[in-house]
Amino acid sequence: MCGIVGYVGHREATDVLIEALKRLEYRGYDSSGLATLSTGRGKGRLRVLKSPGYISALEKRIKTGSSRIGISHTRWATHGVPNEVNAHPHMDGEQNVAVVHNGIIDNHLALKRELARKGHEFLSQTDTEVIPHLISEEYRHNGGNLFEAVREVVKRLKGSYAIVVLHRDHPDILVCAREKSPLVLGTGVNEGFIASDVTALLRYTNRFIFMEDGEIAKVAADGIHIEKISGGTVAHEWTRVDWSLEDAEKGGFKHFMIKEIFEQPRSLHQSQTGWRSDENSIPADLATARIIRIVACGTSYHAGMVGRYLFEKFTGLPTIVSMASEYRFADATSDDPLMIFITQSGETLDTIMAAREARSRGLKTVAITNVVGSTITRETDLTLYMRSGPEIGVAASKTFTSQLMMMYLFSSYLGYRMGYIKRDDLNSIKEHLRHTIRSVEGILNNTGPIREMAEWFSGSSSAFFLGRYVNYPAALEGALKMKEISYIHSEGYPAGELKHGPLALLTEKTPIVALVAGDHTYEKMLGNIGECSARGSPVVAIAPDGDVEIGRYTDRVLHYPRVDPLFSPIPISVLLQLLAYYTADHRGCPIDKPRNLAKSVTVE
Ligand code: F6R
């Protein structure tokens, strides 16, 4: 939620601030802004420019640049409507301090009242605006030490923040601090960078420091200095990130999402081959778990739901899946579960807080994430990486199938270590997974029928996605993808549940997407398809190649290359991603930036 950038160095700051910000647009895109300190005529003046809408709108307002230092922001509104006044950066009354902020300041109302009593006036409805006002007060009292002024101010903030501060009397440094919102520092030759994540800076550097909660940093062209907010210096190792710039660009595709869908044979392969090194990092005591609990949000939660069936099958352990936002408010049980947190970004605040809580209760915790150095990696005992490469499209695609891959690999490996399944079983699962990747390739090589179906589907206003067993979560995920990018109201259901209420909604205008795998649920699925057809609803069956029986129940069938049914959620999910994508494209939707959404949900 919200992306922030800071730059100081020898380049034109405006160019870097815009270029890097565009790569963070997935984090929020309702308004944007930047502040620079001019180095040419009008030296020493903070220039602030803001615009509602996408970053391209801000870019159009830029006339000239002549600065070597600045900050920028792309917003996902929490306090105040998305307009120019509420866009960041925010300034103090004297226009000396500019601040960009990602997060929520819970005690902003009390701070605002206190400042108002001292005569401060506020222009925006945001929680952020109190920060520059507090800094300017503190700065005046401490005799002009910006670093210490920011330190004293952030000590007073409650909630979550990543902030970057620019002061007109300090043309050589930026000060930044973090608490529960991500912040990375980068370095080049005589230049320093700050951003919400590494993809923003890949064009300039691949050497990063991941700041931790409770830290404050001074970033200058000639170096970076980090301290704890509570006092005391901090020495961080530089981390090298191997993602390339091309990974974070569209590469000729119309949208990031379709590029990322097409990348899945590679990302799945990377997840599977990368697992070999992760296996060795799994401590023996994980295999003593008696119960497993998976915690995640959104798409990652759906991956966890598939995982539940797999952990139960391969380890024999009862497995519970919880939404992170709910887990935290449930009563603790006396069980001693192995806790698995799935989060693509590693920054979803609900998931992070759930992990923190589990750890504080002394539970064993494992994170599954895609982003090296992300916050979740510091909140759990062990991190397993998905290795999907950067995902920019707001709707998760390749990271979902990588999460599924991780569920198959982790559950079977744990089961093997527990002695519940044999080495031969483990090898056979790995072979099935390799075959599943080939099945995904098959789908991507033949998208014509999916495009045609999407064209027909795009006229709908409401749809149901049905599945059973491992394909019940695949149905939930298919419906989520469809609703978030095409804006067609879509619900995922366990197919057997439809007759307990939702059937009342079926008409000839309500398409049903029925997920079929040739497993023990097959006959029951056919029955459910019959129930829907009998109510006049058009049914689109997603069925394996060679299934001729299905043609007797519906004439709308999309086939996927046959795999063992247990592994079918992977090809089926790719097919449903394509169906959602082409439907949304046909409807002219802004696929990479669906309205009201953001990729990284760093508010609770
Ligand atoms: C939907 C989507 C979201 C995320 C959710 C959790 O396409 O991407 O539902 O899955 O916000 O995000 P992570 O996995 O980063 O914790």
Residues whose N, C-alpha, C, O or C-beta is under 5 A from the ligand:
A	BS01	F6R	C297 G298 T299 S300 I342 T343 Q344 S345 G346 T348 V394 A395 A396 K599 V601
